[in-house]
Amino acid sequence: MKNDSGQQPDPVLNNQHRWKIAAIGIPAAIILVIVVIFFFGQPQMTPDQLEPLTIASGSGEFSALTLIADEKGYFEKHGLNVTIRDHFTGVGSINDLLAGNADLSYASEIVGVSTSFRPEDFRIIASTAKSNEIKLVIRNDRGITQPSDLRGKTIAFPKGTAAEFYLGRYLMINGMDIDDVTVSYLSPAELSESIENGNSDAVIIWEPWVYQITQKLGQNVTAWPAQGGQNFYWVTYTQADVIRDKPELIRQYLRAIDDAQLYLHDNEPEGKEIVRLRLNLTDDYMETMWEENQFVLSLDQGIIVAMEDEARWMTKNNLTGGRTPPSYLDMIDQDAMREVKPQAVSIIR
C-alpha cells in the first residue's frame, strides 16, 4: 500500500510508531486502572458509621468554611456526620455548648472573654474567619452627624457580644464611655424594629442585620464603620472533656475545614455561591459583605492580644462580676492545629 506521496510505507518506522504509542499508552492505562480500583475499592462509610459531630453555629456567613465543608462532603470524607444547630448570636451558640448540646461552637473571641468569667471549663481550638462587619446604624433625624453627638443617645445591641465591646471601644476612642449613652439590650431580630419605631437612636450590630436594616429604612439611616480596622475572630470553642475524650474528632473537623478553605481559595465564585444559597442571600448582599471577611483556618497571636484587650475593657467597666481574667494562653489548645495545619499557628507559648 502506498501513502499519499506515492511511496511504500516503511514497516520499520510503522513498528517504531506503534511501540511509542504503546510505551505511552500502556503505563497511562495501568495508572488509570489503579486509580479506579483504589477509589472504588475504598469502603464507603454509611451515615451510621460516621462519627457524630454537633456544631452550635452563630450568625450566618462567618461560618462560610463550615457551610462549604458540609456542602462539598468534606466532613463525610474525614469520617464525620455533622449536625449544625443555628443561633442568632455567638452567646447562644456557646451557651449551647456549655449546656452539653454540642461538641463545638462558634462565636467571636469577645464572647469567649465574657464567658471566661464564669466557672465553665472550655477551650479554643481554632478560628475560621476574621471579620470587619460591625457597624453603628444611626437614625438621620436625631442630630447625630459626628461621634460626639452620640452622647446622651439610646444605643441598642445584643448583650455580651462583640457589638458591646466595639461600642465601648468606639466611645472611648471618641472621648466618651458607656455611661455617656443610654444602653438598650436587644436581640438582633429586635434591633430593626427598635430603630424603625424610634425607641433607639442608633444600633450597633453585624451583618446581615446591618444590610437588612439599611435596606428597610433606606435614607432614614446611615451606617458608620465601628471596628476601627480591628477584626474580630470567629472562634471554634469546645469543652476540655471533648479534647480529652475525642481528640481524633477535633483533628477530623480541622481537616474538613482546611479542605473547605483550599476549595474556596481555588474556586471562590463557586464557594461564594454555596454560601449564598445555603443562607438564602442576595447577590447584592454577598458583594457588600464578602470583602469584609477573611475566611481562613488559623490560630494566631492576635486572638490572645484581642482577648486580653477585651478583658481589660470589661474589668474597667465592671462587667466581670469582680472576677480576675484567666490566662487566655492557657485557654487555647494548640495540639490539634499544630498537627493538622502547623503553618497556620503563630501562638507564642
C-alpha beads as a LAMMPS data file, in Angstrom:
LAMMPS data file: protein, C-alpha beads

349 atoms
348 bonds

1 atom types
1 bond types

-500.0 500.0 xlo xhi
-500.0 500.0 ylo yhi
-500.0 500.0 zlo zhi

Masses

1 110.0

Atoms # bond

1 1 1 0.000 0.000 0.000
2 1 1 1.325 3.454 -0.958
3 1 1 0.997 6.565 1.177
4 1 1 -0.246 9.934 -0.070
5 1 1 3.182 10.744 -1.537
6 1 1 3.092 7.604 -3.658
7 1 1 5.790 5.846 -1.622
8 1 1 5.581 2.492 0.102
9 1 1 5.306 2.891 3.903
10 1 1 8.381 1.880 5.844
11 1 1 7.449 -1.141 8.044
12 1 1 10.272 -0.389 10.466
13 1 1 9.054 3.157 11.048
14 1 1 5.462 1.924 11.460
15 1 1 6.582 -0.567 14.106
16 1 1 8.553 2.136 15.935
17 1 1 5.470 4.386 15.927
18 1 1 3.355 1.587 17.352
19 1 1 5.889 0.937 20.102
20 1 1 5.976 4.643 21.019
21 1 1 2.181 4.676 21.373
22 1 1 2.302 1.524 23.443
23 1 1 5.087 2.904 25.624
24 1 1 2.951 5.933 26.465
25 1 1 -0.484 4.398 26.470
26 1 1 0.073 1.202 28.483
27 1 1 1.516 2.915 31.610
28 1 1 -1.216 5.565 31.447
29 1 1 -3.865 2.857 31.228
30 1 1 -2.307 0.989 34.157
31 1 1 -2.309 4.167 36.281
32 1 1 -5.950 4.815 35.412
33 1 1 -6.912 1.263 36.378
34 1 1 -5.047 1.590 39.705
35 1 1 -6.783 4.896 40.496
36 1 1 -10.213 3.435 39.658
37 1 1 -9.567 0.304 41.716
38 1 1 -8.295 2.371 44.655
39 1 1 -11.204 4.810 44.574
40 1 1 -13.997 2.316 44.175
41 1 1 -12.260 -0.219 46.373
42 1 1 -12.388 2.058 49.385
43 1 1 -15.130 1.085 51.803
44 1 1 -17.846 3.722 51.641
45 1 1 -18.982 4.633 55.140
46 1 1 -22.692 4.785 55.777
47 1 1 -24.081 7.649 57.920
48 1 1 -24.355 5.390 60.976
49 1 1 -20.657 4.516 60.653
50 1 1 -19.586 8.161 60.687
51 1 1 -18.591 9.823 63.952
52 1 1 -21.383 12.221 65.024
53 1 1 -20.329 15.835 65.498
54 1 1 -22.714 18.593 66.582
55 1 1 -21.732 22.209 65.949
56 1 1 -23.583 25.107 67.564
57 1 1 -23.153 27.815 64.968
58 1 1 -23.634 31.517 65.460
59 1 1 -24.554 34.056 62.841
60 1 1 -24.525 33.362 59.093
61 1 1 -21.667 33.881 56.718
62 1 1 -18.938 33.892 59.375
63 1 1 -19.327 30.118 59.230
64 1 1 -18.693 30.019 55.469
65 1 1 -15.987 27.350 55.682
66 1 1 -18.318 25.088 57.650
67 1 1 -21.092 25.549 55.095
68 1 1 -18.696 24.724 52.260
69 1 1 -17.300 21.685 54.098
70 1 1 -20.834 20.440 54.657
71 1 1 -21.951 21.080 51.068
72 1 1 -18.859 19.551 49.457
73 1 1 -18.879 16.424 51.626
74 1 1 -15.582 17.149 53.382
75 1 1 -16.966 16.212 56.790
76 1 1 -18.030 12.796 55.467
77 1 1 -14.656 12.443 53.722
78 1 1 -12.983 12.729 57.117
79 1 1 -15.409 10.378 58.849
80 1 1 -17.862 12.835 60.395
81 1 1 -21.642 13.054 60.389
82 1 1 -22.237 16.727 61.218
83 1 1 -25.338 18.337 62.684
84 1 1 -25.434 22.154 62.726
85 1 1 -27.514 23.937 65.368
86 1 1 -28.124 27.545 64.293
87 1 1 -28.233 30.501 66.678
88 1 1 -28.703 34.232 66.150
89 1 1 -25.668 35.087 68.293
90 1 1 -22.411 33.575 69.425
91 1 1 -23.659 33.901 73.010
92 1 1 -26.475 31.469 72.208
93 1 1 -24.004 29.196 70.455
94 1 1 -21.513 28.982 73.311
95 1 1 -24.287 28.523 75.866
96 1 1 -25.497 25.576 73.787
97 1 1 -22.007 24.096 74.002
98 1 1 -21.779 24.598 77.752
99 1 1 -25.226 23.031 78.190
100 1 1 -23.859 19.850 76.614
101 1 1 -25.893 20.109 73.407
102 1 1 -22.914 20.429 71.058
103 1 1 -19.322 19.244 70.676
104 1 1 -18.132 22.534 69.149
105 1 1 -19.495 26.060 68.973
106 1 1 -18.759 29.230 67.029
107 1 1 -18.642 32.722 68.488
108 1 1 -16.413 35.778 68.428
109 1 1 -13.439 35.903 70.769
110 1 1 -15.219 38.563 72.889
111 1 1 -17.928 36.022 73.714
112 1 1 -15.169 33.740 74.981
113 1 1 -13.858 36.583 77.120
114 1 1 -17.239 37.382 78.665
115 1 1 -17.857 33.679 79.276
116 1 1 -14.391 33.193 80.802
117 1 1 -15.508 34.936 83.971
118 1 1 -17.922 32.071 84.615
119 1 1 -16.831 28.745 86.135
120 1 1 -17.269 26.643 82.975
121 1 1 -14.204 24.923 81.520
122 1 1 -13.896 25.444 77.762
123 1 1 -11.145 25.797 75.159
124 1 1 -10.366 27.461 71.828
125 1 1 -9.030 25.159 69.095
126 1 1 -9.022 27.456 66.019
127 1 1 -10.578 30.410 64.261
128 1 1 -12.234 30.109 60.863
129 1 1 -12.804 33.759 59.921
130 1 1 -11.712 37.308 60.667
131 1 1 -14.334 39.988 60.161
132 1 1 -14.788 43.751 59.981
133 1 1 -18.591 43.775 59.634
134 1 1 -19.806 45.515 62.790
135 1 1 -21.363 48.946 62.189
136 1 1 -23.222 51.681 64.016
137 1 1 -26.529 52.339 62.288
138 1 1 -27.721 55.884 63.057
139 1 1 -31.152 57.449 62.625
140 1 1 -30.717 60.504 60.437
141 1 1 -33.358 62.562 62.268
142 1 1 -31.662 62.509 65.678
143 1 1 -28.996 65.152 65.031
144 1 1 -26.135 62.655 65.015
145 1 1 -23.588 63.832 62.458
146 1 1 -20.357 63.062 64.323
147 1 1 -19.338 60.611 67.073
148 1 1 -19.620 63.188 69.891
149 1 1 -23.323 63.557 69.042
150 1 1 -23.905 60.055 70.444
151 1 1 -23.630 61.451 73.975
152 1 1 -26.970 61.020 75.746
153 1 1 -28.457 58.951 72.920
154 1 1 -30.027 55.477 73.209
155 1 1 -27.997 52.744 71.521
156 1 1 -29.255 49.171 71.256
157 1 1 -27.206 45.973 70.824
158 1 1 -27.143 42.313 71.916
159 1 1 -25.641 41.997 75.395
160 1 1 -22.315 40.201 75.810
161 1 1 -21.455 40.169 72.126
162 1 1 -18.666 41.698 70.041
163 1 1 -21.042 44.609 69.339
164 1 1 -20.959 45.615 73.013
165 1 1 -17.165 45.682 73.122
166 1 1 -16.811 47.627 69.874
167 1 1 -19.350 50.194 71.040
168 1 1 -17.357 50.704 74.236
169 1 1 -14.113 50.964 72.263
170 1 1 -15.680 53.367 69.735
171 1 1 -16.923 55.625 72.518
172 1 1 -13.541 55.539 74.286
173 1 1 -11.662 56.487 71.103
174 1 1 -14.039 59.435 70.738
175 1 1 -13.648 60.695 74.310
176 1 1 -16.676 59.029 75.902
177 1 1 -17.523 55.855 77.771
178 1 1 -20.542 53.581 78.047
179 1 1 -22.059 55.724 80.827
180 1 1 -22.356 58.633 78.387
181 1 1 -25.080 56.821 76.412
182 1 1 -28.272 55.014 77.295
183 1 1 -27.918 51.301 76.672
184 1 1 -30.728 49.073 75.400
185 1 1 -30.100 45.315 75.325
186 1 1 -31.974 43.715 72.413
187 1 1 -31.667 40.608 70.294
188 1 1 -30.522 41.076 66.679
189 1 1 -34.046 40.371 65.479
190 1 1 -35.435 43.192 67.667
191 1 1 -32.971 45.874 66.581
192 1 1 -34.635 46.735 63.296
193 1 1 -37.997 47.448 64.926
194 1 1 -36.319 49.411 67.700
195 1 1 -34.580 51.860 65.374
196 1 1 -37.539 51.982 62.986
197 1 1 -40.065 52.976 65.643
198 1 1 -37.644 55.454 67.230
199 1 1 -37.085 53.652 70.535
200 1 1 -33.382 53.631 69.683
201 1 1 -31.369 56.480 68.209
202 1 1 -28.786 54.027 66.936
203 1 1 -27.962 50.329 66.969
204 1 1 -24.630 48.548 66.711
205 1 1 -24.683 45.143 65.049
206 1 1 -23.014 42.917 62.471
207 1 1 -24.139 41.634 59.091
208 1 1 -26.597 40.597 57.770
209 1 1 -28.565 42.735 60.212
210 1 1 -26.868 45.972 59.096
211 1 1 -27.817 45.244 55.498
212 1 1 -31.393 44.336 56.417
213 1 1 -31.901 47.491 58.491
214 1 1 -30.406 49.817 55.874
215 1 1 -32.416 48.164 53.102
216 1 1 -35.623 48.528 55.105
217 1 1 -35.121 52.084 56.334
218 1 1 -33.200 53.441 53.338
219 1 1 -32.478 57.182 53.558
220 1 1 -33.646 57.292 57.174
221 1 1 -30.421 55.732 58.465
222 1 1 -26.655 55.890 57.937
223 1 1 -24.163 53.106 58.754
224 1 1 -20.793 54.017 60.289
225 1 1 -17.875 51.541 60.497
226 1 1 -17.410 50.761 64.182
227 1 1 -14.369 48.491 64.461
228 1 1 -11.642 50.952 63.591
229 1 1 -9.947 48.391 61.359
230 1 1 -9.617 45.811 64.161
231 1 1 -11.039 42.485 63.029
232 1 1 -12.839 40.165 65.363
233 1 1 -12.167 36.436 65.192
234 1 1 -14.773 33.768 64.518
235 1 1 -13.568 31.187 67.008
236 1 1 -14.192 27.452 67.356
237 1 1 -14.790 26.543 71.006
238 1 1 -15.070 23.169 72.676
239 1 1 -15.028 21.774 76.190
240 1 1 -11.971 20.267 77.817
241 1 1 -13.557 16.816 78.063
242 1 1 -14.148 16.712 74.292
243 1 1 -10.427 17.340 73.706
244 1 1 -9.558 14.698 76.274
245 1 1 -12.049 12.038 75.197
246 1 1 -12.341 12.674 71.431
247 1 1 -9.018 14.059 70.182
248 1 1 -9.420 12.479 66.734
249 1 1 -12.826 14.174 66.361
250 1 1 -11.096 17.548 66.640
251 1 1 -8.488 16.620 64.032
252 1 1 -11.147 15.293 61.646
253 1 1 -13.067 18.550 61.970
254 1 1 -9.981 20.679 61.304
255 1 1 -9.028 18.618 58.236
256 1 1 -12.507 19.135 56.779
257 1 1 -12.362 22.894 57.404
258 1 1 -8.894 23.037 55.845
259 1 1 -10.252 21.270 52.755
260 1 1 -13.020 23.873 52.585
261 1 1 -10.503 26.728 52.742
262 1 1 -8.453 25.161 49.936
263 1 1 -11.608 24.753 47.857
264 1 1 -12.626 28.378 48.449
265 1 1 -9.144 29.575 47.514
266 1 1 -9.239 27.687 44.209
267 1 1 -12.950 28.127 43.465
268 1 1 -14.025 31.426 45.024
269 1 1 -17.063 32.109 42.782
270 1 1 -18.403 28.601 43.408
271 1 1 -17.678 28.880 47.136
272 1 1 -19.498 32.217 47.362
273 1 1 -22.461 30.682 45.575
274 1 1 -22.587 27.802 48.060
275 1 1 -22.717 30.281 50.948
276 1 1 -25.289 32.448 49.171
277 1 1 -27.624 29.526 48.505
278 1 1 -27.212 27.944 51.936
279 1 1 -28.073 31.224 53.660
280 1 1 -30.595 32.428 51.062
281 1 1 -28.713 35.681 50.481
282 1 1 -28.928 38.121 47.586
283 1 1 -26.104 38.788 45.145
284 1 1 -26.088 42.417 46.272
285 1 1 -25.606 41.439 49.899
286 1 1 -22.838 38.974 49.020
287 1 1 -20.882 41.756 47.342
288 1 1 -21.483 44.001 50.367
289 1 1 -20.186 41.621 52.975
290 1 1 -17.701 39.314 51.231
291 1 1 -14.735 41.685 51.194
292 1 1 -15.257 42.448 54.892
293 1 1 -14.265 38.882 55.813
294 1 1 -11.207 36.664 55.626
295 1 1 -12.243 33.010 55.624
296 1 1 -9.110 31.275 56.897
297 1 1 -8.367 28.441 59.296
298 1 1 -5.798 29.773 61.739
299 1 1 -4.689 30.091 65.329
300 1 1 -2.673 33.263 65.674
301 1 1 -1.305 35.502 68.381
302 1 1 -3.858 38.179 67.532
303 1 1 -6.568 36.180 69.316
304 1 1 -4.737 36.458 72.634
305 1 1 -3.975 40.154 72.101
306 1 1 -7.642 40.835 71.336
307 1 1 -8.933 38.806 74.303
308 1 1 -6.585 40.484 76.771
309 1 1 -7.633 43.912 75.447
310 1 1 -11.309 42.987 75.777
311 1 1 -10.806 41.604 79.284
312 1 1 -9.195 44.884 80.388
313 1 1 -12.159 46.794 78.956
314 1 1 -14.637 44.529 80.758
315 1 1 -12.729 44.889 84.044
316 1 1 -12.627 48.679 83.705
317 1 1 -16.377 48.780 83.073
318 1 1 -17.246 46.445 85.986
319 1 1 -18.528 43.671 83.706
320 1 1 -16.556 40.784 85.254
321 1 1 -18.541 40.227 88.423
322 1 1 -15.413 41.102 90.402
323 1 1 -13.504 38.138 88.952
324 1 1 -9.929 38.280 87.683
325 1 1 -9.355 37.467 83.997
326 1 1 -7.938 33.985 83.393
327 1 1 -4.894 33.203 81.256
328 1 1 -6.128 33.251 77.658
329 1 1 -2.970 31.469 76.529
330 1 1 -3.977 28.554 78.750
331 1 1 -7.478 28.637 77.263
332 1 1 -6.116 27.869 73.787
333 1 1 -5.446 24.211 72.938
334 1 1 -2.929 24.209 70.095
335 1 1 -2.200 20.492 69.727
336 1 1 -4.716 19.592 67.023
337 1 1 -3.944 22.627 64.857
338 1 1 -0.202 22.056 65.186
339 1 1 -0.742 18.552 63.849
340 1 1 -3.238 19.368 61.084
341 1 1 -2.016 22.801 59.888
342 1 1 1.116 23.861 61.786
343 1 1 1.936 26.692 59.357
344 1 1 -1.285 28.468 60.429
345 1 1 -0.318 28.535 64.134
346 1 1 1.592 31.568 65.425
347 1 1 0.758 31.418 69.118
348 1 1 3.778 32.226 71.302
349 1 1 3.880 29.613 74.035

Bonds

1 1 1 2
2 1 2 3
3 1 3 4
4 1 4 5
5 1 5 6
6 1 6 7
7 1 7 8
8 1 8 9
9 1 9 10
10 1 10 11
11 1 11 12
12 1 12 13
13 1 13 14
14 1 14 15
15 1 15 16
16 1 16 17
17 1 17 18
18 1 18 19
19 1 19 20
20 1 20 21
21 1 21 22
22 1 22 23
23 1 23 24
24 1 24 25
25 1 25 26
26 1 26 27
27 1 27 28
28 1 28 29
29 1 29 30
30 1 30 31
31 1 31 32
32 1 32 33
33 1 33 34
34 1 34 35
35 1 35 36
36 1 36 37
37 1 37 38
38 1 38 39
39 1 39 40
40 1 40 41
41 1 41 42
42 1 42 43
43 1 43 44
44 1 44 45
45 1 45 46
46 1 46 47
47 1 47 48
48 1 48 49
49 1 49 50
50 1 50 51
51 1 51 52
52 1 52 53
53 1 53 54
54 1 54 55
55 1 55 56
56 1 56 57
57 1 57 58
58 1 58 59
59 1 59 60
60 1 60 61
61 1 61 62
62 1 62 63
63 1 63 64
64 1 64 65
65 1 65 66
66 1 66 67
67 1 67 68
68 1 68 69
69 1 69 70
70 1 70 71
71 1 71 72
72 1 72 73
73 1 73 74
74 1 74 75
75 1 75 76
76 1 76 77
77 1 77 78
78 1 78 79
79 1 79 80
80 1 80 81
81 1 81 82
82 1 82 83
83 1 83 84
84 1 84 85
85 1 85 86
86 1 86 87
87 1 87 88
88 1 88 89
89 1 89 90
90 1 90 91
91 1 91 92
92 1 92 93
93 1 93 94
94 1 94 95
95 1 95 96
96 1 96 97
97 1 97 98
98 1 98 99
99 1 99 100
100 1 100 101
101 1 101 102
102 1 102 103
103 1 103 104
104 1 104 105
105 1 105 106
106 1 106 107
107 1 107 108
108 1 108 109
109 1 109 110
110 1 110 111
111 1 111 112
112 1 112 113
113 1 113 114
114 1 114 115
115 1 115 116
116 1 116 117
117 1 117 118
118 1 118 119
119 1 119 120
120 1 120 121
121 1 121 122
122 1 122 123
123 1 123 124
124 1 124 125
125 1 125 126
126 1 126 127
127 1 127 128
128 1 128 129
129 1 129 130
130 1 130 131
131 1 131 132
132 1 132 133
133 1 133 134
134 1 134 135
135 1 135 136
136 1 136 137
137 1 137 138
138 1 138 139
139 1 139 140
140 1 140 141
141 1 141 142
142 1 142 143
143 1 143 144
144 1 144 145
145 1 145 146
146 1 146 147
147 1 147 148
148 1 148 149
149 1 149 150
150 1 150 151
151 1 151 152
152 1 152 153
153 1 153 154
154 1 154 155
155 1 155 156
156 1 156 157
157 1 157 158
158 1 158 159
159 1 159 160
160 1 160 161
161 1 161 162
162 1 162 163
163 1 163 164
164 1 164 165
165 1 165 166
166 1 166 167
167 1 167 168
168 1 168 169
169 1 169 170
170 1 170 171
171 1 171 172
172 1 172 173
173 1 173 174
174 1 174 175
175 1 175 176
176 1 176 177
177 1 177 178
178 1 178 179
179 1 179 180
180 1 180 181
181 1 181 182
182 1 182 183
183 1 183 184
184 1 184 185
185 1 185 186
186 1 186 187
187 1 187 188
188 1 188 189
189 1 189 190
190 1 190 191
191 1 191 192
192 1 192 193
193 1 193 194
194 1 194 195
195 1 195 196
196 1 196 197
197 1 197 198
198 1 198 199
199 1 199 200
200 1 200 201
201 1 201 202
202 1 202 203
203 1 203 204
204 1 204 205
205 1 205 206
206 1 206 207
207 1 207 208
208 1 208 209
209 1 209 210
210 1 210 211
211 1 211 212
212 1 212 213
213 1 213 214
214 1 214 215
215 1 215 216
216 1 216 217
217 1 217 218
218 1 218 219
219 1 219 220
220 1 220 221
221 1 221 222
222 1 222 223
223 1 223 224
224 1 224 225
225 1 225 226
226 1 226 227
227 1 227 228
228 1 228 229
229 1 229 230
230 1 230 231
231 1 231 232
232 1 232 233
233 1 233 234
234 1 234 235
235 1 235 236
236 1 236 237
237 1 237 238
238 1 238 239
239 1 239 240
240 1 240 241
241 1 241 242
242 1 242 243
243 1 243 244
244 1 244 245
245 1 245 246
246 1 246 247
247 1 247 248
248 1 248 249
249 1 249 250
250 1 250 251
251 1 251 252
252 1 252 253
253 1 253 254
254 1 254 255
255 1 255 256
256 1 256 257
257 1 257 258
258 1 258 259
259 1 259 260
260 1 260 261
261 1 261 262
262 1 262 263
263 1 263 264
264 1 264 265
265 1 265 266
266 1 266 267
267 1 267 268
268 1 268 269
269 1 269 270
270 1 270 271
271 1 271 272
272 1 272 273
273 1 273 274
274 1 274 275
275 1 275 276
276 1 276 277
277 1 277 278
278 1 278 279
279 1 279 280
280 1 280 281
281 1 281 282
282 1 282 283
283 1 283 284
284 1 284 285
285 1 285 286
286 1 286 287
287 1 287 288
288 1 288 289
289 1 289 290
290 1 290 291
291 1 291 292
292 1 292 293
293 1 293 294
294 1 294 295
295 1 295 296
296 1 296 297
297 1 297 298
298 1 298 299
299 1 299 300
300 1 300 301
301 1 301 302
302 1 302 303
303 1 303 304
304 1 304 305
305 1 305 306
306 1 306 307
307 1 307 308
308 1 308 309
309 1 309 310
310 1 310 311
311 1 311 312
312 1 312 313
313 1 313 314
314 1 314 315
315 1 315 316
316 1 316 317
317 1 317 318
318 1 318 319
319 1 319 320
320 1 320 321
321 1 321 322
322 1 322 323
323 1 323 324
324 1 324 325
325 1 325 326
326 1 326 327
327 1 327 328
328 1 328 329
329 1 329 330
330 1 330 331
331 1 331 332
332 1 332 333
333 1 333 334
334 1 334 335
335 1 335 336
336 1 336 337
337 1 337 338
338 1 338 339
339 1 339 340
340 1 340 341
341 1 341 342
342 1 342 343
343 1 343 344
344 1 344 345
345 1 345 346
346 1 346 347
347 1 347 348
348 1 348 349
